[in-house]
Amino acid sequence: MRPEIPEWVYVVFTAATSIGVLMQACILLGMFIGLRRLQNRIENILNHMTDYALPLIASSKTTLEELTPKLKTITNNLVDVSETLKSQSQNVSVSVEDVLEKTRAQTARVDEMVSGTLDGLSHAGTAIQHGIELPLRHLNGLVNGLRAGLGVLRGKAPEPAPASPEAEVVLIVEEAVEARSGL
């Protein structure tokens, strides 16, 4: 046995279902209107893109096609220039090393020449000093002997020769030169 449901319950359920279906229809209608507007906007954007972007893309493609061979040529030229610079820098490096080597050799040669000249001048100075100093000493000794002899003949007592600082310096220099040269 089934209990009987009052009729007003059916009416309430029917009204609620009708309201729900009506709300669904309104929502679907709103979605349809929104999608229609969106479709119009998308069509406007696509038309705008077609009018402006496609010619830009086409001209970019044309420009790229024109520039591709030129870019390849530039790249090849850069590679050639790079290789040339490498070889030239190696040539310059070799040349610089050669110049430096020659400069070192010339510097050593000039150093030897200057050293030889200075040594020669030193030996020449020593020889000149001995060549002039010894005869002067002999002459000085001879003059002193003659003075002493004449003083004795005159009857005077010989005067001691004044010791000059130059004579001591000459003797000291002579002794130092002889000690250095091994005489």
MODELLER restraints for C-alpha pairs under 7 A, 6 or more apart:
rsr = mdl.restraints
at = mdl.atoms
rsr.add(forms.Gaussian(group=physical.xy_distance, feature=features.Distance(at['CA:148:A'], at['CA:158:A']), mean=5.36, stdev=0.5))
rsr.add(forms.Gaussian(group=physical.xy_distance, feature=features.Distance(at['CA:151:A'], at['CA:157:A']), mean=6.44, stdev=0.5))
rsr.add(forms.Gaussian(group=physical.xy_distance, feature=features.Distance(at['CA:151:A'], at['CA:158:A']), mean=5.78, stdev=0.5))
rsr.add(forms.Gaussian(group=physical.xy_distance, feature=features.Distance(at['CA:152:A'], at['CA:158:A']), mean=6.76, stdev=0.5))
